[in-house]
Amino acid sequence: MLDMRGNRTAAQIRSILAPGARYVAASGPKTNRVLGPVPHILRMKFAMKRAGVGFSQFTAAANHDDLSYLAGLLASGQLVPAVERVVGLDGVAEAIDQIASDHGPGKIVVVPSKIPSQPEGESSPAERHIQ
């Protein structure tokens, strides 16, 4: 299981993993001001070990080659980002509230040039670029 959000407890994760499975954490909650997600990741590591589940953690580092590769996948349509919705600046406050309440599976994209009065179903040039 690849966990990109890191917002579940060890008990929640163990309930869906079979013994011998592998859990990969990309992040964790950043509730600790000094250590960020490190305490959560360490707790998960020890909990997964006790449950007989493999554990790995990684931190992505942006570099030119990897970003170019990802750009190619995006351009070809092989990689499709999960965009839940696109909002203009007038929708930022609502989007932040939604994110804070553990929103759905997709990302919320803010496009500053989105015109609030734009007719439903029409996309701005910036939105067409995202799509």
ZIZI-V707108 format. One record per helix or strand. SS is the DSSP state (H for helix, E for strand). FROM is the first residue (numbers start at 1). LEN is the number of residues. If there is no record, write none. Layout:
BEGIN
ss = <SS	SS>
from = <FROM	FROM>
len = <LEN	LEN>
END
This chain:
BEGIN
ss = <E	H	E	E	E	H	E	H	E	H	E	H>
from = <2	10	22	32	36	38	54	64	83	89	107	125>
len = <2	5	4	1	1	13	4	13	5	12	4	6>
END
